[in-house]
Structure formats: structure tokens, C-alpha cells
Amino acid sequence: MNRAWIVSIGLALGVSSVALATSYDGNWKVVTGSYGGGRLGNNCPAVTIAMTVQGNSLSATIGTAIATLHYRTSIAADGSFATQGGGGTKLSGKFHGDSVDAGFSSNQCQQRTGTGSRVP
């Protein structure tokens, strides 16, 4: 059965094409890698990115040695997201079915990346 036929059936039943898209709703966790020798000669430890998705809205919390950072952004139709916070921090990534690739960077450290999954 081709996708156009499935969408036609869904529309006839009152289901929008948005409802047929992959849902990333739920809680997700990513642990990034670490490295030494950041821009200021400091160590750049791994960080844990805790994310909650509802619809296309993403909220994320990242705990670092200095602070706990909070982000809110939208997820694009292709599963990608990106946002910036204070201190030159950046969070970006992309959902792929039941996994998510994410990266975190700051003025002091280059991007650290990891792959995560849904959590209870």
C-alpha cells in the first residue's frame, strides 16, 4: 500500500497527516563524550542531556560542573533541533526513530556529542 493511499484513508477517517508522522513524545537521555584541552586549556567533561518532548516542543536540561542549563526549542519535521543559551552554549541534534544524536558546546569547549534513547 503506497503512502498516498494511506494518507487518503487517514484524511477520510479524520486523521491529519501530522498524526501519521513519527512521535518523539516522552523522555530522552544523551550522555556526551568528553575531552581535554578546551579553548581555555580546561578539561571538557561529558555532560548528560535530559530531554522531554511533547508534540514538536523540546525542553532540555544539561547539568555541568558550573551550572544547570535549561533550553526550550521546536523540533523540525525532519527531527532536527537547535538552540542557544547563555555563555555561548549551544544544543543541537536530530531524532532518528528510537534514538537521538545530540551535541553540546560552549565558549570554553568545542562540541561534545552522544547518542541517546528514550528513558522511563
VEXMI-444701 format. One record per residue: residue number from 0; x, y, z of N, C-alpha, C, O in turn. Coordinates in steps of 0.2 Angstrom, whole numbers, plus 2048, in hexadecimal, padded with zeros to 3 digits. Example, Ala and Ser with C-alpha at 12.3 -4.5 7.8 and 13.67 -1.06 7.14 Angstrom:
BEGIN
+-----+-----+-----+-----+------+------+------+-----+-----+-----+-----+-----+-----+
| num | npx | npy | npz | capx | capy | capz | cpx | cpy | cpz | opx | opy | opz |
+-----+-----+-----+-----+------+------+------+-----+-----+-----+-----+-----+-----+
|   0 | 842 | 7E4 | 827 |  83E |  7EA |  827 | 842 | 7F0 | 827 | 847 | 7EF | 82A |
|   1 | 840 | 7F5 | 823 |  844 |  7FB |  824 | 840 | 800 | 827 | 843 | 806 | 828 |
+-----+-----+-----+-----+------+------+------+-----+-----+-----+-----+-----+-----+
// end
This chain:
BEGIN
+-----+-----+-----+-----+------+------+------+-----+-----+-----+-----+-----+-----+
| num | npx | npy | npz | capx | capy | capz | cpx | cpy | cpz | opx | opy | opz |
+-----+-----+-----+-----+------+------+------+-----+-----+-----+-----+-----+-----+
|   0 | 804 | 7FA | 800 |  800 |  800 |  800 | 805 | 806 | 800 | 809 | 807 | 804 |
|   1 | 803 | 80B | 7FB |  808 |  811 |  7FB | 806 | 816 | 800 | 800 | 816 | 802 |
|   2 | 80B | 81B | 801 |  80A |  820 |  806 | 804 | 824 | 805 | 800 | 826 | 809 |
|   3 | 803 | 826 | 7FE |  7FD |  82A |  7FC | 7F6 | 827 | 7FE | 7F2 | 82B | 800 |
|   4 | 7F6 | 821 | 7FD |  7F0 |  81D |  7FF | 7EF | 81D | 806 | 7E9 | 81E | 808 |
|   5 | 7F4 | 81C | 80A |  7F3 |  81C |  811 | 7F1 | 823 | 814 | 7ED | 824 | 818 |
|   6 | 7F4 | 828 | 811 |  7F2 |  82F |  813 | 7EB | 831 | 811 | 7E7 | 834 | 815 |
|   7 | 7E9 | 82E | 80B |  7E2 |  82F |  809 | 7DD | 82C | 80E | 7D8 | 82F | 810 |
|   8 | 7DF | 826 | 810 |  7DA |  822 |  815 | 7DA | 826 | 81B | 7D5 | 827 | 81E |
|   9 | 7E0 | 828 | 81E |  7E1 |  82C |  824 | 7DC | 832 | 824 | 7D9 | 834 | 828 |
|  10 | 7DD | 836 | 81E |  7D9 |  83C |  81D | 7D1 | 83B | 81D | 7CD | 83E | 820 |
|  11 | 7CF | 835 | 81A |  7C8 |  833 |  81A | 7C6 | 831 | 821 | 7C0 | 832 | 822 |
|  12 | 7CA | 82F | 825 |  7C8 |  82D |  82C | 7C9 | 833 | 831 | 7C8 | 832 | 837 |
|  13 | 7CB | 838 | 82E |  7CC |  83E |  832 | 7D3 | 83E | 836 | 7D3 | 842 | 83B |
|  14 | 7D8 | 83B | 834 |  7DE |  83B |  837 | 7E3 | 83F | 832 | 7E3 | 83E | 82C |
|  15 | 7E6 | 844 | 835 |  7EA |  849 |  831 | 7F1 | 845 | 830 | 7F2 | 840 | 833 |
|  16 | 7F4 | 848 | 82B |  7FB |  845 |  829 | 800 | 846 | 82E | 804 | 842 | 82F |
|  17 | 7FF | 84B | 833 |  803 |  84C |  838 | 803 | 846 | 83D | 808 | 844 | 840 |
|  18 | 7FD | 843 | 83E |  7FC |  83D |  842 | 800 | 837 | 840 | 801 | 833 | 843 |
|  19 | 801 | 837 | 839 |  805 |  832 |  836 | 80C | 832 | 837 | 810 | 82D | 836 |
|  20 | 80F | 838 | 839 |  816 |  839 |  839 | 818 | 835 | 840 | 814 | 834 | 844 |
|  21 | 81F | 834 | 840 |  822 |  831 |  846 | 821 | 835 | 84C | 822 | 83B | 84B |
|  22 | 81F | 832 | 851 |  81F |  836 |  858 | 825 | 835 | 85C | 827 | 82F | 85D |
|  23 | 828 | 83A | 85E |  82E |  83A |  863 | 82C | 83C | 86A | 830 | 83D | 86E |
|  24 | 825 | 83C | 86B |  823 |  83D |  872 | 826 | 839 | 877 | 827 | 833 | 876 |
|  25 | 828 | 83C | 87D |  82A |  838 |  882 | 831 | 83B | 885 | 833 | 841 | 883 |
|  26 | 834 | 837 | 889 |  83B |  839 |  88C | 840 | 836 | 888 | 840 | 830 | 887 |
|  27 | 846 | 83A | 887 |  84C |  837 |  884 | 852 | 839 | 888 | 852 | 83E | 88C |
|  28 | 857 | 835 | 887 |  85E |  837 |  88B | 863 | 835 | 886 | 864 | 830 | 883 |
|  29 | 868 | 83A | 886 |  86E |  83A |  882 | 874 | 83B | 886 | 874 | 840 | 88A |
|  30 | 879 | 837 | 886 |  87F |  838 |  88A | 885 | 83A | 885 | 886 | 835 | 880 |
|  31 | 888 | 840 | 885 |  88D |  841 |  880 | 894 | 83F | 882 | 895 | 83C | 887 |
|  32 | 898 | 83F | 87D |  89F |  83D |  87E | 8A2 | 843 | 882 | 89F | 848 | 883 |
|  33 | 8A9 | 842 | 884 |  8AC |  848 |  887 | 8B3 | 848 | 883 | 8B5 | 844 | 880 |
|  34 | 8B7 | 84D | 885 |  8BD |  84E |  882 | 8C1 | 853 | 886 | 8BE | 858 | 889 |
|  35 | 8C8 | 853 | 886 |  8CC |  858 |  889 | 8CE | 85D | 884 | 8CE | 85D | 87E |
|  36 | 8D1 | 863 | 887 |  8D3 |  868 |  883 | 8CE | 86C | 880 | 8CF | 86E | 87A |
|  37 | 8C9 | 86F | 883 |  8C5 |  873 |  881 | 8C8 | 87A | 87F | 8CE | 87B | 87F |
|  38 | 8C4 | 87F | 87C |  8C7 |  885 |  87A | 8CB | 889 | 87F | 8D0 | 88C | 87D |
|  39 | 8C9 | 888 | 885 |  8CD |  88B |  88A | 8D2 | 887 | 88E | 8D4 | 888 | 894 |
|  40 | 8D3 | 881 | 88B |  8D8 |  87C |  88E | 8D4 | 878 | 893 | 8D7 | 874 | 897 |
|  41 | 8CE | 878 | 894 |  8CA |  875 |  899 | 8C8 | 86E | 897 | 8C7 | 86D | 891 |
|  42 | 8C6 | 86A | 89B |  8C3 |  863 |  89A | 8BC | 864 | 898 | 8B8 | 868 | 89B |
|  43 | 8B9 | 861 | 893 |  8B2 |  861 |  891 | 8AF | 85B | 892 | 8AF | 856 | 88E |
|  44 | 8AC | 85A | 898 |  8A9 |  853 |  89A | 8A3 | 852 | 896 | 8A0 | 856 | 893 |
|  45 | 8A1 | 84B | 896 |  89B |  849 |  893 | 895 | 84C | 897 | 896 | 84E | 89D |
|  46 | 890 | 84D | 893 |  88A |  850 |  897 | 884 | 84C | 895 | 884 | 848 | 890 |
|  47 | 87F | 84C | 899 |  879 |  848 |  898 | 873 | 84D | 896 | 872 | 852 | 89A |
|  48 | 870 | 84B | 891 |  86B |  850 |  88E | 864 | 84C | 88F | 863 | 847 | 88C |
|  49 | 860 | 84F | 893 |  859 |  84C |  895 | 854 | 850 | 891 | 854 | 856 | 892 |
|  50 | 850 | 84C | 88D |  84C |  850 |  888 | 845 | 84D | 889 | 844 | 847 | 88A |
|  51 | 840 | 852 | 889 |  839 |  850 |  889 | 836 | 852 | 882 | 836 | 858 | 881 |
|  52 | 832 | 84E | 87F |  82F |  850 |  878 | 827 | 84F | 879 | 825 | 84A | 87B |
|  53 | 824 | 855 | 877 |  81D |  854 |  876 | 81B | 858 | 870 | 81C | 85E | 86F |
|  54 | 818 | 854 | 86B |  816 |  856 |  865 | 81D | 858 | 861 | 822 | 854 | 861 |
|  55 | 81E | 85E | 85F |  824 |  861 |  85C | 828 | 865 | 861 | 82D | 868 | 85F |
|  56 | 826 | 865 | 867 |  829 |  869 |  86C | 82E | 865 | 870 | 82D | 860 | 873 |
|  57 | 834 | 868 | 871 |  83A |  864 |  874 | 83C | 869 | 87A | 83D | 86F | 879 |
|  58 | 83C | 866 | 880 |  840 |  869 |  886 | 845 | 865 | 888 | 845 | 85F | 888 |
|  59 | 84B | 868 | 889 |  851 |  864 |  88B | 854 | 867 | 891 | 854 | 86E | 892 |
|  60 | 858 | 863 | 895 |  85B |  865 |  89B | 862 | 862 | 89A | 863 | 85C | 899 |
|  61 | 867 | 866 | 89B |  86E |  864 |  89B | 872 | 866 | 8A1 | 872 | 86C | 8A3 |
|  62 | 874 | 861 | 8A5 |  878 |  863 |  8AB | 87F | 863 | 8AA | 882 | 85E | 8A7 |
|  63 | 883 | 868 | 8AB |  88A |  869 |  8AA | 88D | 86A | 8B1 | 889 | 86B | 8B6 |
|  64 | 894 | 86A | 8B2 |  897 |  86B |  8B8 | 896 | 873 | 8BA | 896 | 874 | 8C0 |
|  65 | 894 | 877 | 8B6 |  893 |  87E |  8B7 | 88C | 880 | 8B9 | 88A | 884 | 8BD |
|  66 | 887 | 87D | 8B5 |  880 |  87F |  8B5 | 87B | 879 | 8B3 | 87E | 875 | 8AF |
|  67 | 875 | 87A | 8B4 |  870 |  876 |  8B1 | 86D | 87B | 8AB | 86A | 880 | 8AD |
|  68 | 86D | 878 | 8A5 |  86A |  87C |  8A0 | 864 | 87A | 89D | 863 | 874 | 89D |
|  69 | 85F | 87E | 89B |  858 |  87C |  899 | 857 | 87F | 892 | 859 | 885 | 891 |
|  70 | 855 | 87B | 88D |  853 |  87D |  887 | 84C | 87B | 885 | 849 | 876 | 887 |
|  71 | 849 | 87F | 880 |  843 |  87E |  87D | 844 | 87F | 876 | 846 | 885 | 874 |
|  72 | 841 | 87B | 871 |  841 |  87C |  86A | 83C | 877 | 867 | 839 | 874 | 86A |
|  73 | 83C | 878 | 860 |  837 |  874 |  85C | 83B | 86F | 858 | 841 | 870 | 857 |
|  74 | 838 | 869 | 857 |  83A |  864 |  853 | 838 | 865 | 84C | 832 | 865 | 84B |
|  75 | 83C | 865 | 847 |  83A |  866 |  840 | 837 | 85F | 83D | 838 | 85A | 841 |
|  76 | 834 | 860 | 838 |  831 |  85A |  835 | 835 | 854 | 834 | 833 | 84E | 834 |
|  77 | 83C | 856 | 832 |  841 |  850 |  831 | 844 | 84E | 838 | 848 | 849 | 837 |
|  78 | 841 | 850 | 83D |  844 |  84E |  844 | 84A | 852 | 847 | 84C | 850 | 84C |
|  79 | 84C | 857 | 843 |  852 |  85B |  846 | 84F | 860 | 84A | 84A | 862 | 84A |
|  80 | 854 | 862 | 84F |  853 |  868 |  853 | 859 | 86C | 854 | 85F | 869 | 854 |
|  81 | 859 | 872 | 856 |  85F |  876 |  858 | 85D | 87C | 85C | 857 | 87F | 85B |
|  82 | 861 | 87E | 861 |  85F |  884 |  865 | 866 | 886 | 868 | 86A | 882 | 869 |
|  83 | 865 | 88C | 86B |  86B |  88F |  86E | 869 | 892 | 875 | 863 | 894 | 876 |
|  84 | 86E | 892 | 879 |  86D |  894 |  880 | 872 | 899 | 882 | 876 | 89B | 87E |
|  85 | 872 | 89B | 889 |  877 |  8A0 |  88B | 87E | 89D | 88B | 87F | 897 | 88B |
|  86 | 883 | 8A1 | 88B |  88A |  89F |  88B | 88C | 89C | 885 | 891 | 898 | 885 |
|  87 | 888 | 89D | 87F |  88A |  89A |  879 | 889 | 893 | 879 | 88C | 890 | 874 |
|  88 | 884 | 890 | 87D |  883 |  889 |  87C | 87E | 888 | 877 | 87A | 88C | 875 |
|  89 | 87F | 882 | 874 |  87B |  880 |  86E | 879 | 878 | 86F | 87D | 874 | 871 |
|  90 | 873 | 877 | 86E |  870 |  870 |  86E | 86D | 86F | 867 | 869 | 873 | 864 |
|  91 | 86F | 869 | 864 |  86C |  868 |  85D | 86C | 860 | 85D | 86F | 85C | 860 |
|  92 | 868 | 85E | 858 |  868 |  856 |  857 | 862 | 854 | 852 | 85F | 859 | 84F |
|  93 | 861 | 84E | 852 |  85C |  84B |  84D | 859 | 845 | 850 | 85D | 840 | 852 |
|  94 | 853 | 844 | 850 |  850 |  83E |  852 | 84F | 839 | 84C | 84E | 83B | 846 |
|  95 | 850 | 833 | 84D |  850 |  82D |  848 | 84C | 828 | 84A | 84F | 823 | 84D |
|  96 | 846 | 827 | 84A |  842 |  822 |  84C | 842 | 822 | 854 | 840 | 826 | 857 |
|  97 | 846 | 81C | 856 |  846 |  81B |  85E | 84D | 81D | 860 | 84F | 81B | 866 |
|  98 | 851 | 821 | 85D |  857 |  824 |  85F | 857 | 82B | 85E | 854 | 82E | 859 |
|  99 | 85C | 82F | 861 |  85D |  836 |  860 | 865 | 837 | 860 | 868 | 835 | 865 |
| 100 | 867 | 83B | 85B |  86E |  83D |  85C | 86E | 844 | 85E | 86A | 848 | 85B |
| 101 | 872 | 846 | 863 |  872 |  84D |  865 | 879 | 850 | 867 | 87E | 84C | 868 |
| 102 | 87A | 856 | 866 |  880 |  859 |  868 | 880 | 85F | 86C | 87B | 863 | 86B |
| 103 | 885 | 861 | 870 |  885 |  866 |  875 | 88B | 86A | 874 | 891 | 866 | 874 |
| 104 | 88B | 870 | 873 |  892 |  874 |  873 | 891 | 87B | 877 | 88B | 87D | 879 |
| 105 | 897 | 87E | 879 |  897 |  884 |  87D | 89C | 888 | 87A | 8A0 | 886 | 876 |
| 106 | 89D | 88E | 87D |  8A3 |  892 |  87B | 8A9 | 88F | 87D | 8AF | 890 | 87A |
| 107 | 8A9 | 88B | 882 |  8AF |  888 |  885 | 8B1 | 881 | 882 | 8B7 | 87F | 882 |
| 108 | 8AC | 87E | 87F |  8AD |  877 |  87D | 8A9 | 876 | 876 | 8A4 | 878 | 875 |
| 109 | 8AD | 872 | 872 |  8AA |  871 |  86B | 8A4 | 86C | 86C | 8A3 | 869 | 872 |
| 110 | 8A1 | 86A | 867 |  89B |  866 |  867 | 89D | 85F | 86A | 8A2 | 85C | 867 |
| 111 | 899 | 85C | 86F |  89A |  856 |  871 | 893 | 852 | 86F | 88E | 855 | 870 |
| 112 | 894 | 84C | 86C |  88E |  849 |  869 | 88C | 842 | 86C | 891 | 83F | 86F |
| 113 | 886 | 840 | 86C |  884 |  839 |  86E | 87E | 837 | 86B | 87A | 83B | 868 |
| 114 | 87D | 831 | 86C |  876 |  82E |  869 | 873 | 82B | 86F | 875 | 828 | 873 |
| 115 | 86C | 82D | 86F |  868 |  82B |  875 | 862 | 827 | 873 | 860 | 826 | 86D |
| 116 | 85D | 826 | 878 |  857 |  823 |  876 | 852 | 825 | 87B | 853 | 829 | 880 |
| 117 | 84C | 822 | 87A |  846 |  823 |  87F | 848 | 820 | 886 | 84B | 81B | 886 |
| 118 | 845 | 824 | 88B |  846 |  821 |  892 | 83F | 821 | 895 | 83B | 825 | 893 |
| 119 | 83E | 81D | 89A |  837 |  81D |  89E | 836 | 824 | 8A1 | 831 | 825 | 8A4 |
+-----+-----+-----+-----+------+------+------+-----+-----+-----+-----+-----+-----+
// end
